[in-house]
Amino acid sequence: MTLRSLHDRSALAARFGRDPAMHLMELGDLDDLLWPHTSWYTVSESGPVALVYAVGEIPTVLAFSRPGEAGELEELAGALLPVLPRRFFGHVTGAVGKVLESAYAARSQAALLRMVLTDPGPAARHPGGPWRPAPLGRSDLPELLELFAQAYPGNWFDHRMLDTGQYVGARQEGRLVAVAGVHVHSEAYRVAAIGNVATHPGVRGRGAGGACVAELCRRLGGSVEHIGLNVRADNATAVGLYRRLGFREVTGFTEALYTALPHAPAG
């Protein structure tokens, strides 16, 4: 099959719109803010599409499909090898990682779950307790970065997402101690992906993080139809919290940092 580059945003939206839970990130990346940083590839008229998202020092590659399209997604991964960056973060389903490892060394591999909000009731009823999460903006950036350094070092954070108005934080004695935000938020495509959920070690286990996620879900419900998130499969505490808030698993996938092997056919 021949690798094709795709440029029609409406056609991509139609493809991903058939399975928005699986393709939350791709739909969000069609938004005006993120679209200029994306490249899209396929090997068929209606099959899987891979995304190369070039923001930050290291690009990210997304290649997701349902099991029925797994073989075609692997073919797409093989066709992509000559054009992929020499170093990238990969989020891939099925055996795509094995295909990539024919030309790349993979490290920091982790199993993750994609979860989506299927029942907004629990989040709507979730008590805020003493935390009273409130919106965060650009003026809160220094405090937010300090919290991430203490509670979530090495996280992927795009400062521009603060401008969406979809970050909320909880404070203790005036100090920011918990946060929940978004990796993508698109009113045009009606999707949001929650991310950068972090709680200061000193207040973990006291409901601050859950209160922030619940408040964010309530806020997002006014502008989007599909709300999802990614979480490490081995983080039983976080998975349990999201289930209690009304999220359910859509798929498992692998996250890794890929670096081209010597003489590998990478772009």
N, C-alpha and C positions, 0 to 999 in steps of 0.2 A: 504494500500500500504506500501511496505517496503522501508525505507530510504536507499539510496545507496550513497556511496562516490565515486566521479569520479576523475580519475588521468590521463586520456588521453588528453593531451593538444590539439592535432589535432582534436579529436572528439568534444571537447568543442568549438574550433574555428569554426568548421563546424556548430554547433548548433547556435551560436551567429551570425555567418556570414549571416544567413538567415534574420536577422533583425538588422543590425549594428547600426541603429539610436537608437533603444531601448536599445541596449546592448553595447554602447561605453565603459563604464567603465569596464565591464567584459572582453571585448576583449583587452583593454589596460592592464588589470591585468594579462593577459597571457604572457606578455612580460618577457624576462629573468630577468629584474631588480625586478619585483614585484611577479612573479610566486612563488618563495619559501615561500612567506608569505600568500598564499591563500589555502583555502579548499573549495571544491565544492560538492554540494549535489543535488540529485533529487529523485523522486519516480517513474519515468517512463523512457522508452527508449528514447523518443523524446520530452518530455514535458519540463516545466520550470526547471531552475536550480537556486539554491541559492548559493551565494558566502559569505564566511566569510573571511574578509581581516584583518590580524592581524599585523598591524603596528601602533605604537604609544601606549599610555597608555590604550586606549579603542578601542577594535576591531570594525570593521564596517561590517554590514550584508546588502547585496543587494539582493532583491527579486523582480524582475520586470517581468511582462508579459503583453501581449495584453489582452483585455477584453475576448476574446474567450477562453483563458487559465486560467481565474481568479479562477475558481473552483479548478483546479488542483494545482494552486499556493497556495491556502489556505490549501489544503491537505498537500502539502509539508511543509508549515509553521508549521502545527500541528505536523508533524513527526519530525521536527527539534527541538521542544521544549526541549527534554531531552539532547541534545548535544550542545545547544547554550551556549555561555559564560554568566556568571551571570550579566554582564553589557556590553552593546554594543550600538553603534549608528545604527539605522535601517533606510534604505532607501527602502521603499516598496510601491507597487502599490495596488490598489483595497482595499479589506477588510482584507489584511494580518495583518495590525496593530491590528485589533480586535482579530484575532487569537492569536497574541503574547500577548495581554493584558490579556488573560486567565491565564498567568503565570508571567507576567511582569508588572510593573508600568511604564507608559510612561510619560515623561515630555519634556518640550521644543519642543512641537510638532509644525510643520510648514508645510504649503502646498507649494510645489515647482513645477516647470515646467522643463522638459527636452526639450531643444531646439537644433536644428541642423541647420547647414549652408546649405541651399538649393539653394541659389543664391549667388555665390562669387562676383558678379559684384559690388554691393554697397560697400562692404568692400574694394575691389580693388580700387574703385574711391574715397573712403573717404579721405578728406583732412587732412593732418597732422597738418595744422596750424602752430603755433609757437613751437609745442611740440617736433617734430622730435624724436619719440621713438627709442631707441637703445637697443641692446641686453644687458642682465645682466648676470653676472657670480658669482662665489663663492666670489670674492673679494667685491661684492656688498651686501653680506649677512647682515652685520651689519646695513647698511642703510635700507635695505629691511625690516628687523625685526622692525626697528624703525618706518617705515611707516605703517606697519601692526598694531603696537600698537596704533598708532594715528587714523588710518582710518578704520581698520578692526580687532578690538580686538576679540580674541577667534576663529579666522579662523583656518582651518585645512591646515597645510603647511608641506610638506615633502621636507626637504632641498635638497635631492638627485635630485629633479626635476630641480634644477638649472643646473645640469650637462647635461641635454638634450639640452641646448642651446635655449630653447623655453620659455624664460622669457624676456620681454621687458619693459623698463621703460622710463618715461619722466621726464625731470628735469627743474627746474626754478632756475635760478642763481646758477646752480651747485648742487642744492638740489633735491633729488629724491621726486617727488610729485605724481606720478601715476605709476601703474604697471598692467600688465596682464601676466599670466603664464599658466601653465598646471598642472592638477592633474594626467593625464596619457598622454603619447606620445609614440606610437609604430609604427615605420616604418614597422616592420614585419607584423603587423596586420592592418596597414594603418588607424589608428584611433588616435584621440587626443581629450581630454576633457579640455576645457579652464577653469581655475579657478584662485582664488586669485586675482580677479580684484578689485583694490582699488585705491581711489583718496583721496589725502589729503583734509581735510575739507576746507582749505583755498583757494583751486582752483576748488572746485566742481562747475559744471555748465558751465565750460569754455572749455569743449571738450577734456581734457587731457585723461580721461579714454577711451572715444570712439576712440581717436587716437591710444592708445595702443592696444585695442582689434582689430582694423582694421589692424594695422601693424602685429600683431601676426597671424591673419588669413592669411595674405599674405605670411608670412613665412611658416606657417604650410601647406599651399597649395602645397608646393614643395615636401613634404614628406609623406602626408597622403591623403586619399580620403574622410574620414568622420570626420567632426569637429563638436563638440557639447559642451554643457555647461548646468549647472543647475542654476536656479535662483528662488528666492522666488516669488511666484505668486502674492504677494501683493506689490512687488517692481515695481510699474508702470513705474518709470523712467528707470530702467535697462531693463525691458521687452521691452519698447518702443525703446530704443537704439538698442537692439539686433535685433528687427524686422527691423529697418531701415538699419542695416548692412547685412540683408539677411537671418537671422535665422527665423525658424518657429517651433511652438510647436509640440512635438511628443507625450508626455504624461504628465499627472500630477502624482505626488507621494507625499508621506508623509515622513518627516524626524523627528525622535524623538530619545531621549536617553532612553533606556530601562534598567530597573533594576529588577532583579528577586524578586518576592514576597516571603515572608517566606514560606518555605516548597514547593516551586515551583519545578517542575521537570526539573531544568536547570543544565547544566554541569558546 
